[in-house]
């Protein structure tokens, strides 16, 4: 337990640490000393006590010795992204700062400063990573609380998703054939099967069953620091089988005839040199030329996935079916993400309410019989 004693220069709080050591802190006012006594006593009783000396470690040292080891479980692309944010936006401000001195005010000032230089989405992501570092410091008993918890972040205005009609899908595929014949089928599969670009890049011929008209997605390919890394999909739900329209299968058959596979394990889509696709190269070259030619400037790889979902819904798929084909963990997420696409939204619901109103009558629906007590 902590004890308060009167000393020549004010008031002193003394207490024993869990490891048997002793600590003391002086205050000019008794009320401040009592407040510290209460804080120390409470944290020791509930088991959340943090030795003030632990906060002397600098932020940079903590990141190197404690936080970076926790990043090994992240996907390579996520690890590279977080490391980039640490090096470029977080460490330049806090690297030499003792952990204990990084309070709410310091964190809010850092976020405010970033907001004048970077896009809101960039600021929010940097703040999320900073929050994870400080959360780790709390778990490591270097800090009492996470100062990022109450920091106010800028609002991120999400861009509007683009959804193509079947006619626009064909227009884009035709434009892609002009830009590069080897990616025409990629457009058809992306807009009707819904794979992400990394999943398309990792797709092998053994994943396609043209007789059953299915594509099975189990892996993805990502580029990290210039190196392509193949791995499983991010979640169990991401491993899925999607049934394809006959037209898409026909396009894949034509693709196989133009670019014959060397075996079942060979990649379906390859670069101009026959190697694996690098998404950034494809985006800057053939993709940019095709979307411009098709009059769809701004249409992204991921918008193919949004298009697939919209076309599934238009064809009558339920939210459960969409969730399964999209590889979402739950139908609730799918319903929330694409609620505006489902027929229950807006006019359809209002029409049913109109029918209910029109069916109302002043007469009872049945015979009213009085109840006897």
DASULNOR-V129096 format. One record per pair of residues at least 4 apart in sequence whose ideal C-beta (glycine too) atoms are under 8 Angstrom apart, sorted by the first residue. I is the first residue (numbers start at 1). GAP is how many residues later the second one is. D is the distance in Angstrom with one decimal. If there is no record, write none. Layout:
BEGIN
i: [I/I]
gap: [GAP/GAP]
d: [D/D]
END
This chain:
BEGIN
i: [1/1/1/2/2/2/2/2/2/2/2/3/3/3/3/4/4/4/4/4/4/4/5/5/5/6/6/7/7/7/9/9/10/10/10/10/10/10/11/11/11/11/11/11/11/12/12/12/12/12/13/13/13/13/13/13/13/13/14/14/14/15/15/15/15/15/15/15/16/16/16/16/17/17/17/17/17/18/18/21/23/23/23/25/25/26/27/27/27/28/29/30/31/32/33/34/35/36/37/38/39/40/40/41/42/43/43/43/43/43/44/48/50/50/50/50/50/50/51/52/54/54/54/54/54/55/55/55/55/55/55/56/56/56/57/57/57/57/57/58/58/58/58/58/58/59/59/59/59/59/59/59/59/59/59/60/60/60/60/60/61/62/62/62/62/62/62/62/63/63/63/63/63/63/64/65/66/66/66/66/66/67/67/67/67/70/71/71/71/72/74/74/74/75/75/75/75/76/76/76/76/76/77/77/77/77/77/78/79/79/80/80/80/81/82/82/83/84/85/85/85/85/85/86/86/86/87/88/89/89/89/89/89/90/90/90/90/90/91/93/93/94/94/94/97/97/97/98/99/99/99/100/101/102/102/102/102/103/103/104/104/104/104/105/106/106/107/107/107/107/107/108/108/108/109/110/110/111/111/111/111/111/111/111/112/113/114/114/114/114/115/115/115/118/118/118/119/120/120/120/120/120/120/121/121/122/123/123/123/124/124/124/124/125/126/127/127/127/127/128/129/130/130/131/131/131/131/131/132/133/134/134/134/134/134/135/135/135/136/137/137/137/138/138/138/138/138/143/145/147/161/161/162/162/162/162/162/162/162/163/163/163/163/164/164/164/164/164/164/164/164/165/166/166/167/168/168/168/169/169/169/169/169/169/170/171/171/171/171/172/172/172/172/172/172/172/172/173/173/173/173/173/174/174/174/175/175/175/175/175/175/176/176/176/176/176/176/176/176/177/177/178/178/178/179/179/179/179/179/179/179/180/180/180/181/182/182/182/182/182/182/183/183/183/183/183/183/184/184/184/185/185/185/185/185/185/185/185/186/186/186/187/187/187/188/188/188/188/188/189/189/189/189/189/189/189/189/190/190/190/190/190/190/190/190/190/191/191/191/191/192/192/192/192/192/192/193/193/193/193/193/194/194/194/194/194/194/194/194/194/195/195/195/195/195/195/196/196/196/196/196/197/197/197/197/197/198/198/198/198/198/199/199/199/199/199/200/200/200/201/201/201/201/201/201/201/202/202/202/202/202/203/203/203/203/203/203/203/204/204/204/204/204/205/205/205/205/205/205/205/205/206/206/207/207/207/207/207/208/208/208/208/208/209/209/209/209/210/210/210/212/213/213/213/213/213/214/214/214/214/215/215/215/216/216/216/217/217/217/217/217/217/217/218/218/218/219/219/219/219/220/220/220/220/220/221/221/221/221/221/222/222/222/223/223/223/223/223/223/224/228/228/232/232/233/233/233/234/235/235/237/237/237/237/238/239/240/240/240/242/244/244/244/245/246/247/248/249/250/251/252/252/253/254/255/255/256/256/259/261/261/262/267/267/269/270/270/270/270/271/271/271/271/271/271/277/277/278/279/279/280/281/282/282/283/283/283/284/285/286/287/287/288/289/290/291/291/291/291/292/292/294/299/300/301/302/303/304/305/305/306/307/308/308/308/309/309/309/309/309/309/310/310/310/311/312/312/312/312/313/313/313/313/313/313/314/317/317/317/318/319/319/319/319/319/320/320/321/322/322/322/322/322/323/323/323/323/323/326/328/328/328/329/330/331/332/333/334/335/335/338/339/340/340/341/343/344/344/345/346/347/348/349/350/351/352/353/354/355/356/361/364]
gap: [14/40/43/11/12/13/34/35/38/39/42/10/11/12/34/7/8/9/26/29/30/33/6/7/9/5/6/4/5/19/17/19/16/17/18/19/20/23/15/16/17/18/19/21/22/12/13/14/15/21/11/12/13/14/20/23/24/27/8/9/10/7/8/9/22/25/26/29/4/5/6/7/4/5/6/32/34/26/31/30/28/29/30/11/27/7/5/6/9/4/4/4/4/4/4/4/4/4/4/4/4/4/9/4/4/4/5/6/7/101/5/96/4/5/91/92/93/94/90/48/45/46/87/88/89/43/44/45/46/87/88/42/43/44/4/5/41/42/85/4/37/38/39/40/41/4/32/35/36/37/38/39/40/43/74/4/31/34/35/36/4/4/5/37/71/75/78/80/4/5/23/28/32/70/4/4/4/70/71/74/76/4/65/66/69/66/8/11/12/7/4/5/8/4/147/156/159/4/146/148/153/155/4/145/146/147/152/4/4/145/4/144/145/4/4/47/4/4/4/5/40/41/44/4/5/43/4/4/4/25/29/33/37/4/36/39/40/43/4/4/17/8/16/36/4/5/9/4/38/43/44/43/5/4/5/32/45/4/44/4/43/46/47/4/4/41/4/23/40/41/44/4/43/44/4/4/20/4/12/16/40/41/42/43/4/4/4/8/9/12/5/8/39/4/5/8/4/4/33/34/35/36/37/4/35/4/4/30/31/4/29/30/32/4/4/4/21/24/26/4/4/4/18/4/15/17/18/20/4/4/4/9/12/13/14/4/11/13/4/5/6/9/4/5/6/7/8/4/4/4/142/145/134/136/137/138/141/144/145/140/143/144/147/4/5/8/27/132/135/139/143/4/4/145/4/4/126/128/4/18/19/22/23/138/4/4/123/124/125/4/15/19/118/119/122/124/127/4/11/14/15/78/4/10/120/4/114/115/116/118/119/4/7/8/10/11/110/111/114/4/7/111/112/115/4/106/107/108/110/111/114/92/105/106/77/73/76/77/87/88/90/4/86/99/103/104/107/4/67/71/4/63/66/67/69/70/83/84/4/14/83/4/103/117/4/59/60/63/64/4/6/11/26/55/59/62/63/4/5/7/10/111/114/115/117/118/113/116/117/120/52/53/55/56/116/119/22/49/51/55/115/48/110/111/114/115/118/131/132/133/4/5/8/20/22/110/4/24/105/106/109/4/82/85/104/105/4/22/23/24/81/4/18/20/21/34/68/69/77/19/20/66/68/75/76/78/17/18/19/28/65/4/5/12/14/64/65/66/60/61/62/63/64/51/56/58/59/60/61/62/63/58/59/8/9/10/11/61/6/7/8/44/60/4/5/6/7/39/42/43/31/30/31/32/33/36/27/28/29/30/26/27/29/23/24/25/16/21/22/23/24/25/110/14/15/21/11/12/13/14/10/11/12/13/14/7/8/9/55/56/6/7/9/4/5/6/55/56/57/5/48/50/6/7/5/6/94/4/92/94/86/90/91/92/89/88/84/85/87/83/4/5/8/4/4/4/4/4/4/4/4/16/4/4/4/13/4/5/11/5/7/4/9/10/8/4/5/6/7/4/5/6/7/10/11/4/5/4/4/22/4/4/4/5/4/5/18/4/4/4/4/14/4/4/4/5/6/7/8/4/5/5/4/4/4/4/4/4/4/21/4/4/4/17/18/4/13/17/25/29/32/4/28/31/4/5/9/10/13/4/9/25/28/29/30/27/4/5/8/4/4/12/15/16/23/4/11/4/4/6/9/12/16/5/7/8/10/11/8/5/6/9/4/4/4/4/4/4/4/7/4/6/5/6/4/5/4/5/4/4/4/4/4/4/4/4/4/4/4/4/4/4]
d: [7.0/5.5/7.3/5.4/6.8/3.8/7.3/4.3/4.2/5.2/7.9/7.2/5.5/7.1/7.1/5.9/7.3/5.5/7.3/4.9/6.0/5.1/7.2/5.4/6.9/6.1/7.9/6.7/4.7/6.7/6.4/7.5/5.8/5.6/4.4/7.1/8.0/7.6/7.0/5.1/7.6/7.1/5.0/7.6/3.8/5.7/7.2/4.9/7.6/7.0/6.5/5.2/7.8/7.2/5.1/4.8/5.1/7.0/6.6/7.2/4.5/7.3/5.7/7.7/7.9/5.0/7.8/7.6/6.9/7.2/5.7/7.9/4.5/7.0/6.0/7.6/5.5/7.4/6.4/8.0/7.1/6.8/7.8/6.1/7.6/7.9/4.1/4.2/6.8/7.4/7.1/6.1/6.4/6.5/6.3/6.4/6.4/6.3/6.2/6.1/6.3/6.2/7.0/6.3/6.4/7.9/4.8/4.1/7.1/7.3/4.6/7.3/6.0/7.4/5.1/7.0/6.5/5.0/7.5/6.8/7.7/7.9/6.2/4.7/7.9/6.2/4.7/2.6/7.6/6.0/6.2/5.3/7.6/6.6/5.3/5.3/6.9/5.6/6.3/7.0/6.9/5.6/6.3/5.8/7.2/6.4/7.6/4.1/5.9/7.6/5.1/7.6/6.0/6.4/7.7/6.4/6.0/7.4/3.6/6.4/5.9/5.2/6.4/5.9/7.4/6.1/7.8/6.5/4.6/6.1/6.6/7.0/7.9/6.2/5.9/7.7/7.5/6.1/7.4/5.5/7.8/7.2/7.7/5.0/5.2/6.2/5.2/6.3/7.3/7.7/4.4/4.3/6.8/6.8/7.6/7.1/6.8/6.3/6.6/4.7/5.0/7.4/6.4/4.3/7.9/5.5/7.6/6.3/6.2/7.9/6.4/4.7/6.1/6.8/6.3/5.4/6.3/6.0/5.4/6.3/6.3/5.0/5.1/5.0/5.6/6.5/5.9/7.3/7.7/6.5/7.5/7.8/4.5/6.2/6.2/6.6/5.5/7.5/4.3/7.8/5.4/6.3/7.5/8.0/5.9/5.7/7.6/7.7/5.7/5.3/5.8/7.0/7.3/5.2/6.6/7.3/5.9/7.2/5.1/6.0/4.8/6.0/6.8/6.2/6.4/7.3/6.5/7.0/5.0/5.3/5.0/6.2/5.1/6.8/6.4/6.5/7.8/6.3/6.3/5.7/5.6/7.5/6.4/7.8/7.4/7.2/5.3/7.6/4.7/6.3/7.2/5.2/5.0/4.1/5.3/7.7/7.2/6.2/7.9/4.0/6.3/4.6/7.3/6.4/5.0/6.4/6.2/6.7/5.4/6.4/5.2/6.8/5.7/6.7/6.3/6.2/6.6/6.4/5.5/6.7/6.7/6.5/5.7/6.1/6.6/3.9/7.4/7.9/6.5/6.7/6.8/6.7/4.6/6.1/5.2/6.6/5.2/7.9/6.1/4.3/4.5/7.7/7.5/5.0/7.3/6.4/5.4/7.8/7.2/7.5/6.3/4.4/7.4/6.8/5.2/7.5/4.4/6.8/7.5/7.5/5.7/5.2/4.2/3.9/5.0/6.8/6.2/7.4/7.5/7.6/4.5/7.2/6.7/7.1/6.4/6.3/7.3/6.9/6.3/6.9/7.1/4.5/7.5/6.8/6.3/6.4/4.9/7.8/7.9/6.2/5.4/7.6/6.3/6.9/4.6/6.1/7.4/6.6/5.2/4.3/5.6/7.5/7.1/7.8/7.7/6.5/7.7/4.2/7.4/4.1/4.1/6.7/5.1/5.1/7.4/5.1/6.7/7.8/4.1/5.4/4.3/7.9/7.4/6.6/7.4/7.8/4.2/7.7/4.2/4.4/7.1/7.0/7.8/4.0/6.4/7.6/7.4/5.8/7.0/6.9/7.2/6.7/6.7/7.2/5.7/7.7/7.8/7.1/6.8/7.1/6.0/8.0/4.5/5.3/7.0/3.8/7.9/7.7/5.9/5.9/5.3/6.1/7.7/7.1/6.2/7.2/4.9/4.4/7.7/4.8/6.8/6.8/6.9/7.4/5.9/7.6/6.8/7.5/6.4/7.6/6.1/7.3/3.5/7.0/7.9/7.1/4.9/4.7/5.7/7.2/6.3/5.7/8.0/4.9/5.8/6.4/5.4/5.0/5.7/6.7/6.3/6.6/7.7/5.0/3.5/6.4/7.7/6.1/5.6/8.0/3.9/4.9/7.0/7.4/5.6/7.3/7.1/6.8/7.6/7.1/6.2/6.3/5.1/8.0/4.0/7.4/6.5/3.9/5.3/5.3/7.0/6.6/5.1/7.3/5.0/7.0/7.8/6.1/7.5/7.5/4.2/7.8/6.7/6.4/4.2/6.4/4.5/5.2/4.0/5.6/7.7/5.4/7.5/7.3/7.4/6.9/4.5/6.7/7.0/5.5/6.5/6.0/6.4/7.5/4.5/7.6/5.3/7.5/5.9/8.0/5.8/3.9/6.1/6.1/4.9/7.0/7.1/7.6/7.6/5.5/7.9/6.4/6.8/7.3/4.8/7.8/7.5/5.2/6.7/6.3/7.6/5.8/4.9/7.6/6.7/5.1/5.3/6.6/5.4/6.7/7.2/5.4/6.1/8.0/7.4/4.6/6.6/7.1/6.7/5.5/7.6/7.2/7.0/6.5/6.4/4.9/5.9/6.5/5.7/6.5/7.4/6.4/7.5/5.7/7.5/5.7/7.1/5.1/6.3/7.4/7.4/5.6/7.5/6.9/5.5/7.6/5.8/6.6/6.7/5.6/5.4/6.9/8.0/7.2/3.2/5.4/6.8/5.4/7.3/6.0/8.0/5.3/6.2/4.7/4.1/7.5/6.4/6.6/4.8/4.9/4.4/5.5/8.0/7.4/6.3/6.6/6.5/6.4/6.5/6.4/6.5/7.6/6.6/6.5/6.1/7.4/6.5/6.4/7.2/4.4/7.6/4.6/6.2/7.8/5.6/5.2/6.2/6.7/6.6/4.9/6.7/5.7/6.8/7.2/7.8/7.8/5.7/6.7/6.0/6.9/6.4/6.1/6.0/5.3/4.9/6.6/6.9/5.8/6.8/6.1/6.3/7.3/6.3/6.2/6.1/4.6/6.0/7.6/4.8/7.9/5.6/7.9/5.0/7.9/7.9/6.7/6.2/6.6/6.8/7.5/6.4/6.2/6.4/7.9/7.8/6.4/5.8/6.0/8.0/5.5/6.8/6.2/7.6/5.4/6.3/4.1/7.1/5.4/6.4/5.7/6.4/6.9/4.4/5.9/7.8/7.8/4.2/5.2/7.5/7.0/6.2/4.8/5.3/4.7/6.5/6.6/4.9/6.3/5.7/7.9/7.8/5.2/6.9/4.4/6.5/4.3/7.2/4.1/6.4/5.0/4.9/7.8/6.3/7.3/6.0/6.3/6.0/6.0/5.7/7.2/7.0/6.1/5.6/8.0/7.5/4.7/6.0/5.6/6.8/6.7/6.1/6.9/6.6/6.4/6.6/6.5/6.4/6.3/6.4/7.3/7.8/5.6]
END
